[in-house]
Each structure stands twice: as structure tokens, then as C-alpha cells.
Amino acid sequence: MIAIDGQWSDQLLFFLSIVQSSGWLAPIVFILVHLLRQFLFIPVALVCMAGGILFGSLFGTLFSLIGLTIVSIIFYLVVRHMPTTVNRLFRMKEKWFGRHAQLTVGQVAVLRLIPFIHYHLLNGCLYERKKDFHSFVMSSFLANIPLAVFYTVFGQYIRQFSLTMMALLFISFFVLFIALREKVRVWTLKEFLESSSS
């Protein structure tokens, strides 16, 4: 059986106790946990699981979507003023997905379901395609829906999955990723000559 890493389960229990003890402020504290989790190196999936445990499927998903959308908005506002960070994200994207990869919103949504792929790397992929604020926020919101729903509703059962079930799950993510790829790629003559010479 798959078990959650000891350090992660300790962090999850710690945040569960903080949120539970905050009474009617619990939703606000939970959304703040979403904002702080990247500084504490807590995976998004664990926070979404905690939302399902604390608030149930519907409200846990809603609060996770609010938290993740605020995180994406902050990412957009910060990245606009930090071109070196953007360049670093694009270099990381090239290493992971290739130089000419232009991930669609659907592909980003599928990749967000895989816990070890960095959340802000995928935000960077969205930012590369959607430079204006409204388009970026809408794309990010849509890409966050499967993540929030999946880990909130089914998150508490994931650790009970067998290795076979986990393998089938990742294979289906891979098939979805391929199916949702951009079908047409336009290269400039300069890009074509650079790629053929290397």
C-alpha cells in the first residue's frame, strides 16, 4: 500500500489541528495555508486533502480553488516584475518538456495532478501562453479545478491505493497529457534552422 511520507503526514496533522482550532475563521486560515505552503515546502495535494477532511468535498474544493487562484494571481503579479525568475522557469520548462513545448491549459491541468511536478513551473507554462492578466487567471483557475476536485474528494483514499492502481492512474495521466497536446506547432525559419543545426 502507498503511505504518505512521515514528514508530510506530520505537517498535514499540524495544519489540520491549526485550522480546526480556528473556529469560524477556519476557511480563511485554510486559504492562508494555501498561500504559505510553498514557503513551507508542503505539496499542494496534501493541502487539498486536508480541505476534504476538514470541510468535506464541496467546501474543501471551493476553498482550495480560492486559495490556488490567489496563489496564481500573486505568481502573476510577482513574475511581471522579475524577468530573471521568468527566464529560470522557462529554462526549467525546456529541461522538462523540451524547447518548443507549448503546453495547453488541459495539459497543465493533467500535469497538476502529478504531485512531483512543481506548481509554479506549470504556472510559468501558462504565463508563457497567456500574458494578459484576465487570460492567465482564467486559464489558471480552469487548470486548478481537476487538482482541487481530485485531491479533495479522493485524496483521503489515495494512500490506500495499490501500486498497480497508482501505475494505472499515472498511465492514464500520461494518455490524457498526450491527447490534450497542441496539434499544430508553427516554427519560424530561424527556429527551424537552429534546431536542424543542433
N, C-alpha and C positions, 0 to 999 in steps of 0.2 A: 504493500500500500504506500501511497505517496504521503509524506508528512511534511508539514510546514517546518522550516528551519527553526531551531530553538530560539535564536536571537529575534527572528521576525515574530514568532508567537509571543515572546515576552513583550515586544514593542506593541503588538496588537492588543494584548491584555492590558498594558499600561494605558493606551489611548482609550480602550473601552471603558476602563474604570474612570478616567477623567471625564469622558463625555457623559457617562451615566450619572456621575455625581453633580453635573451642572444643571440639573432640573430642566426648567423651561427654556434655558439657553442652550440646551443640548444640540439642536440643529445648527446654531451659529458656531458653537465650539467645534462641531464635526466639520463644517465647511472650513474653519480655520486650520484644522488638522490637514485638510487637503492642501491648503496654501503652504503649510510648514513642512509637509512630508518630504519635499525634495531636499531640504536642508538637513533633514534627519536620516536621509537615505532609506526611507521606507517605500517599498513598492506600491504603486497605485492600486494594484489588485488587492492588497491587504486592507487598505483604507476602504475600498468599495465593499469588501467582505464584512468589515466592521459595520458599515452602514446597513447592510442586510440584517445583521444580528441585532443591531440596536433599534432600527426603525421599521423593519420589515421591507419587503420587496419594493413596494410603490414609493414610500417616502425615502427609503435608502437610495433608490435610483435617482429620485428627484434631487436630493441633497448632494449626491455625488456629481450629478450633471452640473449643478450650480457651482460647486467647488472646482471642478475640472475646467469649466468655462471661464471662471475668474482667473485660474492659473494661466490659461491660454491667452487671455486678454493682457495679463501682466507680462507674459512672454513677448507678445507683440509689441507692447509699449517699450520694453527694455531693449529688445533686439533692434528696434528702429534707430536707437542711439548708440549701438555697439557693433559697428561693422566688423571688427576683428572676431567677435563671437559668432557672427553670421558666417564668416569665412571658415571658421573652425568647424561649425556644424556642417557646412557644405563639403568640407574635406572628409569629415566622418561619414557623411552620406555616400560620398564616392567610394569609400572603402567598403561600406556595407552593401550598397546596391549598384555600384558601377557609375561611371562618369556621366552617362547620358540618361540615367533613370529619372523619369518624371512620374512620381507616384501619384495616383489618383486618390480622391477622398476615400473611395471604397477600399483601396489597398491600405491606406493609412489606418482605416477603421479595423481591418483584419489584423494588421501588424500590432495594433494596440492591445489586441487580445493575448499576445505572446508576452509574458511577464518580463523576459530579459532584454527586450528591445527598449531603449531609452525613450521616455515620453517626449522629452524636448527635442530629441533628434527627429522624431516624427512631426513635431510642431514646426521644426525647421523645413522639413519637406513640404508641409502645407504652405509655409511662408514663401517658399521659392515659387510656388504656383499662384498664390493668392496674396498679392502685395497690398491691396487696399484693405482697410480695417474691417468693413462690413463683410466682405467675401471671406476673409480669414476667419473671423469669429463664427460665421455661419458654417463654414467647412469644418472648423474645429469642433463645433457643437455636434454636427452630424457624425463626425468620426468618433466622438466620445460616447454616443448612445450605445453602441454594442458593448463597449468596455464596461460602462456603468451597469447596464442591464445584466450582462453575463456574470460578472463577478459579484454583483449584489444578490441576484436571485440564486445562482448556482454555486457561488463562492464557498458557501459553507459545506458543500458536498465534494468539492474538488479534491480535498486531501484524502477522500475515501476511494478515489478512482484507482483502478489497477494500472500497471504500466502499459498494458495493451490498450486500455481506454485512453490514456494520455497520448500514446503514439497515434491512435486513430484521430484524436482531436487535433493534434499538430499537423497530421497529413491533410485533414480537411481544411485547416487554415491555409496550408500551402496551396491547395487546389483553388480555394477562394481567391488567394493572392494572385495567382496566375490568371484566373478567369476575369478578374477586375482590372487587369493591366490596361494601359493605354494602347489601343490597337495601331495607331499611326504615330510615327516619330519623324519629324522634319529636321533635317540637318542642313546647316549652311555648308557651302563649298569648303570654307576654311576648316570647319569641324571634321568634314569628311576627309580632307587631305591630312589633317593632323592624326586622325585615327588610323588611316591606312599607312602612314609613315612609321607609326609606333608598333 
